[in-house]
Amino acid sequence: PAARDAAARAQRIAVSPGGWPWIVGLSPGAVTVAEGHGARDAVVGGDPADVVLWLWGRAGDDRVTRSGDAEALRVLRARLVLATQ
């Protein structure tokens, strides 16, 4: 798991289900979540149900809108896999 965390370099991803944004911060040793707007490297959004399914790996990329740094989105998904195993 530590090698996977090495890809996290203070990325900030806006997760926006239904237009309600949460900023997820990824660093090698921590994940932070805060409500609101702010600087971000990537955005994932869409219908709330689709966003939740995407976060849990139960919906494909075609069910949400994604923009920005593809690596940041990949790291987010990798962290979710680690957290839910």
C-alpha beads as a LAMMPS data file, in Angstrom:
LAMMPS data file: protein, C-alpha beads

85 atoms
84 bonds

1 atom types
1 bond types

-500.0 500.0 xlo xhi
-500.0 500.0 ylo yhi
-500.0 500.0 zlo zhi

Masses

1 110.0

Atoms # bond

1 1 1 0.000 0.000 0.000
2 1 1 2.817 2.498 0.662
3 1 1 3.935 2.335 -2.980
4 1 1 0.423 3.219 -4.103
5 1 1 0.380 6.178 -1.726
6 1 1 3.557 7.538 -3.333
7 1 1 1.399 8.669 -6.289
8 1 1 -0.553 10.997 -3.991
9 1 1 1.083 14.396 -4.116
10 1 1 -1.354 16.850 -2.548
11 1 1 -3.928 16.447 -5.298
12 1 1 -7.295 18.088 -4.714
13 1 1 -10.375 16.605 -6.365
14 1 1 -13.804 18.215 -6.335
15 1 1 -16.465 15.530 -5.952
16 1 1 -19.698 17.217 -6.909
17 1 1 -22.859 15.093 -6.722
18 1 1 -25.754 17.184 -7.969
19 1 1 -23.668 20.354 -7.888
20 1 1 -22.875 20.118 -4.147
21 1 1 -19.044 20.154 -4.020
22 1 1 -16.726 18.362 -1.621
23 1 1 -12.974 18.828 -1.935
24 1 1 -10.978 15.636 -1.382
25 1 1 -7.303 16.182 -0.637
26 1 1 -4.870 13.336 -1.280
27 1 1 -1.398 13.205 0.233
28 1 1 0.908 10.238 0.869
29 1 1 -0.217 9.818 4.470
30 1 1 -3.739 11.235 4.587
31 1 1 -7.031 11.904 2.883
32 1 1 -9.007 15.001 3.807
33 1 1 -12.565 15.933 2.892
34 1 1 -14.043 19.414 3.199
35 1 1 -17.303 20.881 2.000
36 1 1 -17.141 23.772 -0.423
37 1 1 -15.412 25.286 -3.372
38 1 1 -11.721 25.851 -3.805
39 1 1 -8.635 25.061 -5.802
40 1 1 -8.718 21.644 -7.426
41 1 1 -6.789 19.503 -9.853
42 1 1 -9.733 17.466 -11.083
43 1 1 -13.520 17.270 -10.863
44 1 1 -15.931 14.347 -10.867
45 1 1 -19.638 15.118 -10.836
46 1 1 -23.090 14.221 -11.988
47 1 1 -26.268 12.743 -10.615
48 1 1 -25.728 11.964 -6.909
49 1 1 -26.556 8.261 -7.310
50 1 1 -24.160 7.915 -10.252
51 1 1 -21.356 9.716 -8.410
52 1 1 -21.728 7.446 -5.386
53 1 1 -21.754 4.349 -7.599
54 1 1 -18.651 5.615 -9.434
55 1 1 -16.829 6.280 -6.153
56 1 1 -17.570 2.711 -5.045
57 1 1 -16.424 1.303 -8.390
58 1 1 -19.944 0.188 -9.289
59 1 1 -20.445 2.537 -12.271
60 1 1 -18.276 3.255 -15.263
61 1 1 -16.725 6.538 -16.236
62 1 1 -19.560 7.132 -18.697
63 1 1 -22.004 7.669 -15.786
64 1 1 -20.201 10.767 -14.438
65 1 1 -18.520 13.861 -15.785
66 1 1 -14.774 14.066 -15.241
67 1 1 -12.318 16.810 -15.997
68 1 1 -8.827 17.870 -15.050
69 1 1 -5.906 15.724 -13.964
70 1 1 -6.592 12.091 -14.895
71 1 1 -3.815 10.926 -12.535
72 1 1 -5.518 12.633 -9.579
73 1 1 -8.754 10.806 -10.417
74 1 1 -6.863 7.510 -10.705
75 1 1 -5.251 8.055 -7.291
76 1 1 -8.669 8.821 -5.776
77 1 1 -10.099 5.556 -7.118
78 1 1 -7.015 3.618 -5.937
79 1 1 -7.401 5.058 -2.415
80 1 1 -11.062 4.056 -2.364
81 1 1 -10.141 0.503 -3.333
82 1 1 -7.589 0.365 -0.503
83 1 1 -10.093 1.763 2.000
84 1 1 -12.839 -0.684 1.096
85 1 1 -10.929 -3.958 0.880

Bonds

1 1 1 2
2 1 2 3
3 1 3 4
4 1 4 5
5 1 5 6
6 1 6 7
7 1 7 8
8 1 8 9
9 1 9 10
10 1 10 11
11 1 11 12
12 1 12 13
13 1 13 14
14 1 14 15
15 1 15 16
16 1 16 17
17 1 17 18
18 1 18 19
19 1 19 20
20 1 20 21
21 1 21 22
22 1 22 23
23 1 23 24
24 1 24 25
25 1 25 26
26 1 26 27
27 1 27 28
28 1 28 29
29 1 29 30
30 1 30 31
31 1 31 32
32 1 32 33
33 1 33 34
34 1 34 35
35 1 35 36
36 1 36 37
37 1 37 38
38 1 38 39
39 1 39 40
40 1 40 41
41 1 41 42
42 1 42 43
43 1 43 44
44 1 44 45
45 1 45 46
46 1 46 47
47 1 47 48
48 1 48 49
49 1 49 50
50 1 50 51
51 1 51 52
52 1 52 53
53 1 53 54
54 1 54 55
55 1 55 56
56 1 56 57
57 1 57 58
58 1 58 59
59 1 59 60
60 1 60 61
61 1 61 62
62 1 62 63
63 1 63 64
64 1 64 65
65 1 65 66
66 1 66 67
67 1 67 68
68 1 68 69
69 1 69 70
70 1 70 71
71 1 71 72
72 1 72 73
73 1 73 74
74 1 74 75
75 1 75 76
76 1 76 77
77 1 77 78
78 1 78 79
79 1 79 80
80 1 80 81
81 1 81 82
82 1 82 83
83 1 83 84
84 1 84 85
